[in-house]
């Protein structure tokens, strides 16, 4: 970047509030009122900027103001740059004035595991703000401190701690279990059983799907012979199993509470899977006391859940 370009960037940065206001109001007078300056000052700064850029940013008529193509580009960029600051202030406020931890996790893990044990977080002096999302978060652009991910980690560029290994375990409603006599081999062989699956697990490379389960047991032909109902979330799939609709493919941390409560029973053998649960954050957050308390609590809860 040469010196001339550096000067232009400096001028554009200084002009960003004005350009954002003009782009929003499409009126110099209203933009000046919004900025609490004189309209003549806005007009003067625009002319000076256009002269420096050697390009027209606005088409002026007696009745209205219109953006040129160049004006549209710069006003949009100015608006985007202005929107970053409220997000930054939110992060600063959370950093300095509260002890809340912004935790992102999937809806299924929240419903089936973390929410039922959330009251225990008080023991570790933890205040948690949930962000429920099945997508990986961007720690640079979202107000999230830490995320629980299910997948094949660790994750390059981020601080990653394994929370739990994982197994795939078919589960079924206890009443349906009696009808099936608890023998998954004969049930699957007949080809008339409805299998319940999480659609996300079919495509997100976590191997959370029936095909992976059958491949591990060398029963890959079963997936082709049994009707399958698909759901967008694993907790909905498991609820369908609780309602007796079919056999769901469960996994570690999603099924233990329902089994303990008598809503579901295991049917067939569990198989290990390469995907695991990881606690992921930026290295800077991993140095905080809040993070260390969170890790201790989550690992304790994982041990209690998986030992049931």
Backbone bond lengths (Angstrom), bond angles and torsions (degrees), N, CA, C in turn:
res aa  C-N    CA-C-N  psi(-1)  N-CA   C-N-CA  omega(-1)  CA-C   N-CA-C  phi
1 X - - - 1.466 - - 1.536 109.09 -
2 X 1.344 115.84 126.74 1.456 118.91 -179.30 1.535 111.15 -85.65
3 X 1.329 115.19 175.13 1.462 120.55 -174.56 1.536 111.71 -64.55
4 X 1.342 115.89 -37.27 1.470 119.68 179.19 1.521 110.86 -62.13
5 X 1.335 117.16 -43.32 1.464 120.49 179.39 1.520 111.10 -65.67
6 X 1.329 116.45 -37.27 1.463 119.65 177.77 1.518 111.37 -61.89
7 X 1.330 116.59 -40.71 1.463 120.39 178.62 1.524 111.13 -64.92
8 X 1.348 116.33 -40.62 1.458 119.95 179.02 1.530 111.30 -64.01
9 X 1.320 116.37 -41.22 1.461 119.45 178.81 1.523 111.64 -63.79
10 X 1.329 115.71 -38.06 1.461 119.88 177.46 1.520 110.61 -63.20
11 X 1.329 116.72 -43.50 1.464 120.56 179.89 1.527 110.80 -65.96
12 X 1.327 116.94 -40.42 1.468 119.95 179.51 1.529 110.99 -65.17
13 X 1.332 116.95 -39.83 1.462 120.38 178.06 1.518 110.77 -62.63
14 X 1.328 115.77 -42.13 1.462 119.92 179.23 1.521 111.67 -68.67
15 X 1.328 116.77 -28.92 1.471 121.29 -177.25 1.522 112.81 -90.22
16 X 1.348 118.17 -3.92 1.465 121.27 -173.92 1.530 113.53 -55.73
17 X 1.366 120.22 -46.34 1.468 118.69 178.94 1.527 112.51 -60.09
18 X 1.327 116.65 -39.56 1.458 120.33 179.87 1.525 110.90 -66.83
19 X 1.327 117.40 -46.37 1.464 120.90 -178.99 1.532 110.92 -63.79
20 X 1.326 116.89 -39.16 1.460 120.34 178.33 1.530 110.48 -63.41
21 X 1.323 116.67 -41.70 1.461 120.91 -179.83 1.529 111.24 -66.98
22 X 1.323 117.00 -42.72 1.468 120.10 178.55 1.520 110.18 -65.11
23 X 1.325 116.94 -42.45 1.454 120.02 179.35 1.516 112.44 -61.31
24 X 1.324 116.64 -32.84 1.459 120.85 179.90 1.521 112.20 -80.13
25 X 1.336 116.85 -40.94 1.465 120.50 -173.66 1.529 113.00 -91.33
26 X 1.350 116.63 -27.25 1.470 122.19 -173.62 1.529 110.78 52.69
27 X 1.315 114.44 40.44 1.462 120.03 -178.10 1.529 107.30 -162.33
28 X 1.350 115.82 123.59 1.459 119.56 -177.62 1.521 111.78 -63.56
29 X 1.336 116.42 -40.83 1.463 120.43 -177.05 1.523 111.28 -64.22
30 X 1.359 116.05 -46.55 1.470 119.81 -179.67 1.528 111.01 -67.68
31 X 1.333 115.83 -35.33 1.466 118.86 176.88 1.523 110.37 -64.22
32 X 1.360 116.61 -40.42 1.460 120.83 178.95 1.525 111.16 -64.09
33 X 1.332 116.36 -40.26 1.468 120.44 177.87 1.528 110.55 -63.22
34 X 1.315 115.96 -40.64 1.457 120.26 -179.88 1.519 111.00 -64.43
35 X 1.338 115.78 -35.37 1.462 120.87 -178.38 1.530 112.10 -89.61
36 X 1.345 115.43 -6.18 1.469 121.92 -179.77 1.537 111.52 61.80
37 X 1.332 114.98 44.19 1.467 120.87 175.45 1.522 108.35 -133.33
38 X 1.339 117.14 172.48 1.457 121.49 -179.93 1.535 110.44 -74.68
39 X 1.345 115.13 146.95 1.463 119.88 178.33 1.518 111.06 -61.91
40 X 1.317 116.67 -34.84 1.455 120.17 179.46 1.538 111.13 -63.75
41 X 1.335 116.12 -31.99 1.466 120.01 178.88 1.522 110.52 -67.72
42 X 1.334 116.34 -39.09 1.465 120.16 177.70 1.525 109.72 -64.17
43 X 1.323 116.87 -46.99 1.469 120.73 -179.53 1.532 110.66 -60.14
44 X 1.325 115.87 -43.35 1.463 119.66 -179.67 1.529 111.18 -63.28
45 X 1.350 117.42 -44.29 1.464 120.80 -178.40 1.525 111.21 -66.10
46 X 1.335 116.53 -36.79 1.472 119.69 178.80 1.518 110.10 -64.83
47 X 1.348 117.09 -46.02 1.470 120.23 179.94 1.524 110.56 -61.98
48 X 1.320 116.59 -40.65 1.458 120.52 179.55 1.525 111.25 -64.92
49 X 1.314 116.12 -39.78 1.472 120.16 179.71 1.521 110.66 -68.62
50 X 1.324 116.53 -42.46 1.467 119.63 178.66 1.535 110.87 -62.30
51 X 1.313 115.97 -38.39 1.465 119.94 178.52 1.523 110.92 -64.92
52 X 1.331 116.56 -41.42 1.460 120.18 -179.72 1.522 111.44 -67.47
53 X 1.327 115.72 -36.65 1.467 120.20 -179.17 1.521 112.40 -84.19
54 X 1.330 115.32 -17.98 1.467 122.01 -177.47 1.527 111.07 60.75
55 X 1.351 114.85 43.37 1.457 119.94 -179.82 1.522 108.89 -156.05
56 X 1.316 117.28 147.66 1.465 122.65 178.87 1.521 110.14 -84.76
57 X 1.326 115.87 129.54 1.456 120.38 -178.42 1.526 112.76 -100.60
58 X 1.359 116.44 -27.66 1.456 119.89 -175.01 1.524 109.97 -136.63
59 X 1.335 116.23 139.02 1.456 122.53 172.33 1.520 107.25 -94.47
60 X 1.338 116.16 116.38 1.445 120.88 -175.25 1.518 110.31 -103.38
61 X 1.327 116.55 131.73 1.463 122.13 171.55 1.521 106.99 -130.38
62 X 1.291 116.34 175.30 1.474 119.24 -179.77 1.525 111.19 -72.47
63 X 1.324 117.19 -16.63 1.463 119.89 -173.45 1.525 113.35 -108.31
64 X 1.326 116.73 -29.19 1.472 117.00 -177.14 1.528 111.02 -156.73
65 X 1.320 113.74 168.65 1.461 121.70 177.77 1.526 107.90 -117.89
66 X 1.320 116.25 131.20 1.463 120.52 -179.64 1.524 109.27 -124.89
67 X 1.323 115.33 146.20 1.460 120.90 178.33 1.524 110.28 -84.87
68 X 1.319 116.19 135.65 1.460 119.49 169.01 1.529 107.35 -77.84
69 X 1.314 116.26 176.18 1.459 118.90 178.08 1.527 110.60 -60.94
70 X 1.327 115.95 -41.14 1.468 119.92 178.42 1.523 110.63 -66.18
71 X 1.328 117.39 -40.00 1.450 121.53 178.50 1.524 111.90 -62.91
72 X 1.335 115.54 -39.58 1.472 119.88 178.12 1.519 110.66 -61.77
73 X 1.326 116.49 -43.83 1.465 120.90 -179.28 1.527 110.84 -61.05
74 X 1.337 116.35 -47.51 1.461 119.72 -176.21 1.527 112.48 -72.37
75 X 1.326 117.81 -37.59 1.470 119.86 -179.98 1.535 111.00 -68.58
76 X 1.325 116.62 -38.02 1.465 119.48 176.77 1.526 110.44 -65.06
77 X 1.340 116.12 -43.22 1.467 119.56 178.78 1.521 110.73 -62.98
78 X 1.334 116.74 -39.59 1.462 120.80 179.16 1.529 110.99 -64.64
79 X 1.337 116.99 -41.83 1.466 120.86 178.97 1.526 110.81 -63.33
80 X 1.324 116.45 -41.00 1.463 119.83 179.62 1.525 111.33 -65.80
81 X 1.332 115.72 -40.84 1.469 118.39 179.51 1.522 110.96 -66.69
82 X 1.338 116.89 -36.06 1.466 120.05 178.81 1.525 111.78 -67.07
83 X 1.356 116.40 -33.30 1.464 119.76 -176.97 1.520 112.21 -70.82
84 X 1.310 117.56 -18.11 1.468 120.82 -179.25 1.525 111.17 -68.49
85 X 1.331 117.20 -34.16 1.462 120.48 -173.05 1.519 113.82 -66.96
86 X 1.340 120.62 -41.31 1.473 118.41 175.80 1.530 112.31 -59.79
87 X 1.345 116.88 -37.69 1.454 120.14 177.71 1.526 110.49 -64.11
88 X 1.337 115.26 -41.11 1.463 119.26 179.63 1.530 110.55 -64.50
89 X 1.341 116.98 -40.65 1.468 119.99 178.92 1.517 111.21 -64.74
90 X 1.367 117.01 -37.63 1.458 120.38 177.01 1.527 110.74 -60.93
91 X 1.332 115.49 -42.04 1.461 119.56 179.38 1.525 111.19 -65.36
92 X 1.354 116.08 -40.66 1.458 119.37 178.54 1.522 111.17 -64.26
93 X 1.333 115.98 -41.69 1.462 119.77 -179.70 1.522 110.43 -63.17
94 X 1.331 115.80 -43.25 1.463 119.06 179.10 1.520 111.01 -66.33
95 X 1.335 116.61 -36.43 1.457 121.04 -177.73 1.522 111.70 -67.34
96 X 1.332 116.68 -41.34 1.457 120.29 -170.24 1.525 114.67 -102.50
97 X 1.331 117.60 -24.08 1.461 117.63 -173.23 1.519 114.17 -111.50
98 X 1.328 119.17 -7.41 1.458 120.47 179.05 1.521 109.78 -137.02
99 X 1.316 113.39 165.02 1.461 120.15 176.39 1.522 110.54 -108.35
100 X 1.336 117.78 11.78 1.455 120.63 -179.07 1.529 110.80 -66.95
101 X 1.318 114.61 142.54 1.459 121.62 174.10 1.519 108.33 -107.57
102 X 1.327 116.34 123.60 1.456 120.96 175.63 1.519 109.14 -80.64
103 X 1.340 116.65 107.09 1.461 122.15 -175.45 1.522 110.05 -113.08
104 X 1.323 116.30 124.81 1.460 121.21 177.47 1.525 109.42 -105.59
105 X 1.330 116.17 135.36 1.456 121.40 177.11 1.519 109.19 -157.27
106 X 1.313 116.67 166.20 1.455 120.32 -178.09 1.524 110.79 -69.06
107 X 1.321 116.22 155.31 1.465 120.76 179.61 1.529 110.42 -61.43
108 X 1.332 117.73 -37.39 1.462 120.75 -177.83 1.521 111.27 -67.17
109 X 1.326 117.34 -43.17 1.464 120.66 -179.83 1.522 110.43 -67.57
110 X 1.334 116.58 -36.42 1.463 120.25 177.61 1.527 110.72 -64.27
111 X 1.332 116.97 -48.60 1.460 120.89 -176.02 1.519 112.59 -69.93
112 X 1.334 116.36 -42.41 1.459 119.94 -171.21 1.526 114.19 -89.58
113 X 1.325 117.70 -18.60 1.465 117.98 -176.36 1.522 114.01 -130.39
114 X 1.341 117.44 -56.55 1.461 118.10 -167.48 1.527 113.80 -76.21
115 X 1.313 118.10 -41.88 1.465 119.16 -179.08 1.529 111.82 -61.55
116 X 1.332 120.15 -42.22 1.477 119.40 178.51 1.523 114.49 -61.53
117 X 1.334 117.75 -21.92 1.474 119.78 -178.69 1.523 112.11 -110.32
118 X 1.324 117.27 7.94 1.463 120.64 -171.78 1.523 113.01 -62.44
119 X 1.320 117.18 -32.90 1.475 119.38 -178.38 1.525 111.69 -61.63
120 X 1.333 117.45 -23.93 1.466 121.05 -179.18 1.527 111.98 -72.95
121 X 1.335 117.04 -13.82 1.467 120.02 -179.98 1.522 111.97 -64.38
122 X 1.342 116.78 -23.12 1.463 120.00 179.79 1.521 111.49 -61.69
123 X 1.318 116.15 -29.62 1.468 120.43 -179.50 1.523 111.31 -61.33
124 X 1.328 115.70 -29.21 1.463 121.29 -179.16 1.528 111.84 -102.58
125 X 1.345 116.39 12.20 1.462 121.81 179.57 1.524 111.01 56.48
126 X 1.337 115.49 47.63 1.464 121.45 -178.55 1.520 110.39 -110.41
127 X 1.307 115.68 132.87 1.457 122.59 173.27 1.529 106.61 -117.81
128 X 1.323 116.35 118.90 1.470 120.60 -170.82 1.514 110.72 -117.37
129 X 1.320 114.67 131.72 1.460 122.35 173.99 1.529 107.72 -107.46
130 X 1.332 116.67 119.91 1.459 121.15 -173.09 1.521 112.32 -85.21
131 X 1.314 114.67 140.17 1.460 122.51 165.98 1.522 105.98 -125.44
132 X 1.331 116.35 109.28 1.460 120.44 -176.15 1.521 109.11 -94.01
133 X 1.318 116.13 116.45 1.462 120.98 -177.91 1.520 109.35 -155.34
134 X 1.323 116.07 139.11 1.460 120.83 175.79 1.520 111.70 -90.86
135 X 1.334 116.82 1.97 1.463 121.66 178.29 1.523 109.76 -104.41
136 X 1.314 116.59 153.99 1.463 120.61 175.93 1.526 109.59 -68.49
137 X 1.317 116.80 135.50 1.458 120.63 -177.95 1.521 110.49 -85.14
138 X 1.322 115.43 155.50 1.453 122.36 174.04 1.530 106.89 -103.69
139 X 1.324 116.66 106.49 1.460 120.81 -174.31 1.529 112.40 -65.99
140 X 1.329 117.31 -19.70 1.466 120.27 -179.42 1.526 112.25 -80.16
141 X 1.331 117.27 -24.73 1.460 119.99 -173.75 1.521 113.65 -118.11
142 X 1.327 118.24 -6.16 1.455 120.78 -179.34 1.522 109.85 -120.48
143 X 1.310 115.17 151.76 1.466 120.94 -176.81 1.529 110.40 -83.36
144 X 1.338 114.67 59.01 1.455 123.00 -177.16 1.520 109.33 -122.31
145 X 1.331 116.99 135.16 1.458 121.20 178.56 1.519 112.56 -90.72
146 X 1.331 115.47 -41.22 1.454 119.71 -170.89 1.526 109.29 -152.28
147 X 1.332 116.20 154.48 1.459 120.43 -176.62 1.525 109.85 -137.50
148 X 1.339 116.34 144.04 1.457 120.97 170.50 1.522 107.39 -99.04
149 X 1.311 116.43 119.18 1.461 121.59 -178.24 1.521 110.30 -114.84
150 X 1.313 115.48 142.25 1.457 121.76 172.74 1.518 107.34 -107.68
151 X 1.322 116.46 116.34 1.454 119.05 -177.73 1.518 111.19 174.39
152 X 1.310 114.32 -169.30 1.457 120.71 179.42 1.522 108.04 -95.87
153 X 1.326 116.45 95.39 1.462 121.50 -178.51 1.515 110.92 -92.21
154 X 1.332 116.42 -165.04 1.472 126.65 -7.56 1.521 111.33 -72.95
155 X 1.339 116.40 -177.91 1.449 121.74 -172.69 1.531 110.29 -114.29
156 X 1.332 117.39 112.23 1.476 121.62 -176.13 1.523 112.13 -55.45
157 X 1.338 115.94 137.78 1.457 121.80 177.71 1.506 114.16 85.60
158 X 1.339 117.37 -8.34 1.454 121.51 -179.90 1.527 109.58 -123.03
159 X 1.320 115.45 156.76 1.459 120.62 175.11 1.523 107.48 -81.47
160 X 1.331 117.51 121.70 1.461 121.95 -174.61 1.523 110.71 -125.07
161 X 1.327 116.30 131.45 1.464 122.61 175.96 1.529 108.06 -127.22
162 X 1.329 116.80 128.01 1.461 119.97 178.15 1.521 109.46 -72.41
163 X 1.337 116.08 125.90 1.457 120.77 176.55 1.518 111.64 -91.11
164 X 1.335 116.09 -38.85 1.460 118.37 -176.08 1.518 110.78 -163.02
165 X 1.323 114.71 141.56 1.455 119.14 166.46 1.519 107.75 -75.94
166 X 1.323 117.19 174.06 1.459 118.52 -170.56 1.527 111.61 -143.41
167 X 1.324 115.90 145.81 1.459 121.95 171.38 1.521 108.98 -124.34
168 X 1.322 115.51 154.79 1.457 122.25 172.54 1.524 107.29 -96.87
169 X 1.339 115.76 130.79 1.460 120.37 -175.73 1.531 110.68 -139.82
170 X 1.324 119.34 114.16 1.464 120.70 174.66 1.528 110.39 -63.72
171 X 1.330 116.40 141.10 1.466 121.90 179.48 1.521 109.43 -136.71
172 X 1.331 114.97 157.15 1.461 119.88 -174.46 1.523 109.29 -151.85
173 X 1.312 116.57 156.57 1.460 122.84 174.84 1.537 109.40 -62.46
174 X 1.348 118.61 136.44 1.468 120.44 -177.44 1.523 113.96 -55.58
175 X 1.337 117.57 -36.69 1.465 119.43 179.00 1.515 111.14 -66.38
176 X 1.325 116.45 -42.41 1.454 119.90 177.40 1.517 110.59 -67.13
177 X 1.330 116.27 -32.38 1.463 121.23 178.50 1.529 110.46 -57.86
178 X 1.338 117.31 -41.42 1.466 120.97 179.48 1.518 110.65 -65.04
179 X 1.322 116.32 -38.74 1.462 120.20 178.48 1.515 111.44 -64.48
180 X 1.338 115.26 -36.10 1.463 120.49 -178.03 1.520 112.38 -85.30
181 X 1.344 116.88 -5.50 1.467 122.42 -179.30 1.525 112.84 61.76
182 X 1.345 117.67 16.55 1.455 121.52 174.43 1.502 116.18 69.73
183 X 1.320 118.11 9.79 1.467 121.26 -177.56 1.524 109.36 -106.48
184 X 1.326 116.83 98.95 1.457 120.06 -176.22 1.524 111.99 -68.98
185 X 1.306 118.19 -28.94 1.465 120.02 -179.14 1.527 111.42 -63.59
186 X 1.321 116.70 -48.31 1.456 119.51 179.39 1.517 111.28 -69.56
187 X 1.336 115.88 -34.52 1.470 120.49 178.52 1.522 110.73 -62.02
188 X 1.325 116.23 -47.15 1.454 120.14 -179.11 1.520 111.79 -71.13
189 X 1.302 116.63 -33.06 1.461 120.19 -177.63 1.518 112.09 -66.89
190 X 1.339 116.18 -30.21 1.465 118.22 -178.56 1.517 112.07 -71.95
191 X 1.338 116.76 -21.10 1.460 120.85 174.91 1.513 115.00 73.34
192 X 1.335 117.82 15.31 1.461 120.29 -176.53 1.538 112.36 -115.05
193 X 1.313 116.63 6.14 1.461 120.39 -177.58 1.524 111.60 -90.39
194 X 1.326 116.28 139.45 1.459 120.54 177.42 1.525 109.61 -84.01
195 X 1.321 116.13 123.00 1.451 121.69 175.82 1.524 108.72 -96.93
196 X 1.314 116.80 136.91 1.464 122.64 -179.87 1.521 108.22 -107.49
197 X 1.315 116.58 135.43 1.463 119.43 -175.78 1.519 111.63 -141.77
198 X 1.326 115.22 155.10 1.463 122.90 175.95 1.524 107.77 -90.62
199 X 1.331 116.90 118.36 1.467 120.79 -176.11 1.529 111.58 -60.42
200 X 1.340 117.12 -35.36 1.465 119.83 -179.97 1.525 110.95 -61.73
201 X 1.325 116.76 -38.52 1.451 120.33 179.57 1.512 114.02 -66.86
202 X 1.338 116.40 -15.48 1.460 120.55 178.10 1.525 111.85 -78.49
203 X 1.346 117.24 -17.13 1.459 118.13 -170.95 1.528 114.94 -133.56
204 X 1.338 118.61 -1.77 1.470 118.80 -173.14 1.530 114.18 -100.23
205 X 1.326 116.77 11.65 1.475 121.81 175.98 1.523 113.69 65.71
206 X 1.343 117.66 21.08 1.464 120.21 175.53 1.527 111.79 -93.56
207 X 1.335 117.84 -8.10 1.475 123.11 -178.03 1.525 112.35 64.86
208 X 1.320 116.59 24.45 1.464 120.89 175.40 1.525 108.50 -90.29
209 X 1.313 116.50 75.94 1.457 121.78 -177.34 1.526 109.97 -159.11
210 X 1.319 115.10 161.47 1.463 120.78 -176.83 1.522 112.19 -62.68
211 X 1.319 116.67 -35.83 1.456 118.96 -179.31 1.531 110.72 -59.13
212 X 1.328 116.57 -43.15 1.460 120.46 178.22 1.526 110.90 -64.54
213 X 1.327 115.73 -39.97 1.465 119.48 179.50 1.527 110.48 -63.38
214 X 1.330 116.60 -47.79 1.461 120.14 -178.54 1.525 111.96 -66.98
215 X 1.327 116.44 -36.16 1.468 119.61 177.83 1.531 110.59 -61.46
216 X 1.345 116.06 -39.62 1.464 119.99 179.40 1.530 111.25 -64.23
217 X 1.326 116.00 -32.01 1.461 120.70 -177.89 1.521 112.39 -98.93
218 X 1.329 116.27 2.31 1.465 122.47 179.68 1.517 111.72 61.14
219 X 1.364 114.07 38.19 1.458 120.02 176.48 1.523 110.10 -121.17
220 X 1.306 117.40 41.41 1.455 120.62 -169.81 1.520 113.30 -63.25
221 X 1.340 118.33 -17.98 1.464 119.22 -178.89 1.521 112.16 -72.99
222 X 1.350 117.81 -18.01 1.451 119.76 -175.09 1.524 112.80 -67.55
223 X 1.328 116.19 -33.68 1.466 118.68 -177.06 1.523 111.22 -62.74
224 X 1.309 117.50 -24.85 1.453 121.70 -178.25 1.525 112.07 -85.27
225 X 1.341 116.97 -15.37 1.451 120.03 -171.86 1.521 113.58 -110.44
226 X 1.319 117.66 -2.24 1.462 120.90 -178.52 1.520 110.31 -118.51
227 X 1.355 115.47 132.66 1.460 120.05 179.49 1.530 109.40 -61.82
228 X 1.339 116.59 145.55 1.456 120.91 -176.20 1.519 111.35 -128.97
229 X 1.336 116.53 130.69 1.460 122.39 169.96 1.519 107.56 -101.75
230 X 1.339 117.73 132.03 1.458 121.94 -179.27 1.528 110.73 -108.85
231 X 1.327 115.42 145.12 1.459 122.47 179.41 1.527 108.97 -130.31
232 X 1.340 115.38 154.69 1.467 119.91 -179.28 1.523 112.40 -79.52
233 X 1.330 117.11 -15.84 1.459 120.81 -178.02 1.519 109.15 -139.08
234 X 1.336 115.45 144.72 1.460 120.22 -178.43 1.525 111.83 -65.93
235 X 1.354 117.97 -33.72 1.461 118.72 -179.65 1.528 111.40 -67.68
236 X 1.338 117.40 -32.38 1.466 119.83 175.75 1.526 110.59 -69.35
237 X 1.328 116.39 -38.89 1.458 121.42 176.49 1.528 110.64 -60.06
238 X 1.330 116.38 -45.23 1.459 120.18 -179.32 1.528 111.79 -68.33
239 X 1.335 116.90 -33.41 1.461 119.78 176.40 1.525 110.37 -65.48
240 X 1.329 116.18 -36.64 1.465 119.77 176.54 1.523 110.21 -63.07
241 X 1.326 116.95 -38.63 1.464 120.31 177.05 1.527 110.47 -65.16
242 X 1.325 116.84 -41.57 1.466 120.73 177.83 1.523 110.11 -58.95
243 X 1.325 116.92 -34.66 1.461 121.78 -179.87 1.525 112.90 -81.89
244 X 1.350 117.39 3.87 1.455 120.79 174.33 1.514 115.78 81.82
245 X 1.328 117.61 18.97 1.463 120.37 -176.76 1.525 112.04 -77.25
246 X 1.325 117.87 -28.89 1.451 120.05 -179.11 1.517 111.32 176.03
247 X 1.329 115.04 -163.95 1.461 121.69 178.82 1.521 108.76 -97.54
248 X 1.320 116.27 126.06 1.468 120.97 179.95 1.520 109.37 -100.27
249 X 1.326 114.99 149.07 1.456 119.91 172.33 1.519 107.56 -91.25
250 X 1.321 116.05 107.96 1.453 120.65 179.57 1.513 111.14 -96.03
251 X 1.323 114.73 174.43 1.460 120.22 175.46 1.519 109.49 -149.27
252 X 1.312 115.57 166.22 1.456 123.01 -179.82 1.535 111.46 -49.47
253 X 1.313 116.13 138.94 1.473 127.96 179.28 1.530 113.58 77.89
254 X 1.329 118.92 -16.68 1.462 120.04 179.88 1.527 112.84 -96.66
255 X 1.320 118.33 -16.13 1.469 120.03 -170.58 1.526 114.20 -119.52
256 X 1.336 118.49 -17.87 1.454 120.02 -171.54 1.534 113.26 -61.22
257 X 1.332 117.98 -42.81 1.473 120.14 -178.46 1.528 111.29 -65.37
258 X 1.331 117.55 -40.16 1.471 120.39 179.84 1.528 111.18 -69.56
259 X 1.336 117.08 -33.67 1.465 119.81 176.62 1.525 110.11 -68.18
260 X 1.342 116.44 -45.19 1.459 120.58 179.63 1.527 111.25 -62.35
261 X 1.343 116.73 -35.26 1.467 121.33 -179.03 1.522 112.51 -80.17
262 X 1.338 117.55 -6.29 1.459 120.78 178.48 1.511 114.87 86.26
263 X 1.331 116.92 9.38 1.464 119.62 -179.93 1.530 112.42 -81.20
264 X 1.327 116.49 -27.28 1.460 121.81 -177.96 1.523 109.84 -135.75
265 X 1.323 115.42 157.43 1.455 121.75 172.43 1.519 108.97 -132.81
266 X 1.326 115.30 151.19 1.461 119.94 175.97 1.520 108.89 -73.72
267 X 1.333 115.96 143.34 1.450 121.21 173.66 1.530 107.57 -136.65
268 X 1.310 116.48 122.28 1.454 119.77 -176.63 1.519 112.04 85.22
269 X 1.309 115.19 178.50 1.456 121.49 -176.38 1.524 111.76 -85.82
270 X 1.326 115.44 152.18 1.470 121.21 171.70 1.516 108.97 -84.50
271 X 1.334 116.53 150.73 1.469 121.01 175.37 1.522 108.66 -128.48
272 X 1.303 116.56 145.50 1.466 121.03 178.27 1.519 110.22 -72.59
273 X 1.313 116.05 149.87 1.459 120.88 176.09 1.526 109.52 -130.43
274 X 1.319 116.08 152.04 1.464 120.41 -176.94 1.524 112.34 -70.53
275 X 1.326 117.34 -27.59 1.466 120.56 -179.74 1.523 109.98 -72.84
276 X 1.322 115.25 144.90 1.461 121.97 -178.17 1.527 109.11 -138.25
277 X 1.327 115.68 172.05 1.465 120.36 175.96 1.531 108.82 -93.79
278 X 1.337 115.43 130.89 1.465 122.09 -178.17 1.523 109.89 -127.01
279 X 1.321 114.93 141.66 1.464 121.02 170.67 1.525 106.62 -99.33
280 X 1.333 116.02 120.64 1.462 121.26 -169.29 1.522 109.96 -126.19
281 X 1.327 116.18 136.95 1.465 121.08 177.15 1.521 109.16 -158.80
282 X 1.333 116.09 176.68 1.457 120.30 173.99 1.534 108.55 -74.91
283 X 1.319 117.17 147.89 1.481 120.19 -178.99 1.523 113.50 -53.83
284 X 1.327 118.27 -34.20 1.464 120.61 -178.21 1.526 111.67 -65.16
285 X 1.342 117.69 -38.55 1.465 119.89 179.53 1.528 111.18 -71.65
286 X 1.328 116.84 -29.36 1.460 120.66 179.73 1.523 112.18 -64.49
287 X 1.326 117.41 -14.91 1.462 121.42 179.87 1.530 112.58 -87.93
288 X 1.318 118.20 -7.15 1.462 121.39 -175.10 1.528 111.37 -83.34
289 X 1.329 115.46 157.17 1.462 120.87 177.47 1.534 110.51 -67.98
290 X 1.320 116.16 -35.50 1.467 119.26 179.14 1.520 111.41 -58.69
291 X 1.331 114.77 -42.80 1.465 118.82 -179.72 1.525 110.66 -63.67
292 X 1.313 117.42 -44.57 1.462 120.80 -178.55 1.526 111.29 -62.41
293 X 1.349 116.94 -38.43 1.463 119.32 176.50 1.523 110.75 -66.22
294 X 1.329 115.61 -39.18 1.466 120.25 179.87 1.533 110.79 -62.97
295 X 1.324 117.35 -44.53 1.467 120.74 179.66 1.523 110.81 -60.78
296 X 1.343 116.53 -45.13 1.464 119.62 -179.44 1.527 110.94 -60.27
297 X 1.330 115.52 -44.32 1.462 119.36 -178.16 1.530 111.70 -65.87
298 X 1.330 117.32 -48.71 1.461 120.57 -177.52 1.527 111.92 -62.69
299 X 1.332 117.18 -41.47 1.463 119.40 178.88 1.533 111.12 -65.01
300 X 1.328 115.90 -37.71 1.466 119.59 177.24 1.529 110.04 -63.17
301 X 1.324 117.62 -43.89 1.461 121.16 -179.15 1.527 111.50 -68.29
302 X 1.320 117.15 -36.19 1.476 120.42 176.12 1.522 109.97 -61.74
303 X 1.330 116.84 -45.79 1.470 120.16 179.86 1.526 111.03 -60.55
304 X 1.334 116.26 -42.95 1.465 119.03 -179.28 1.528 111.46 -67.10
305 X 1.327 116.12 -39.19 1.475 120.03 -178.73 1.518 111.36 -67.80
306 X 1.305 117.49 -47.15 1.470 120.65 -174.20 1.517 113.00 -77.89
307 X 1.321 118.06 -12.33 1.467 120.25 178.40 1.517 112.28 -88.69
308 X 1.329 116.15 -4.62 1.473 119.82 -178.45 1.523 110.76 -69.78
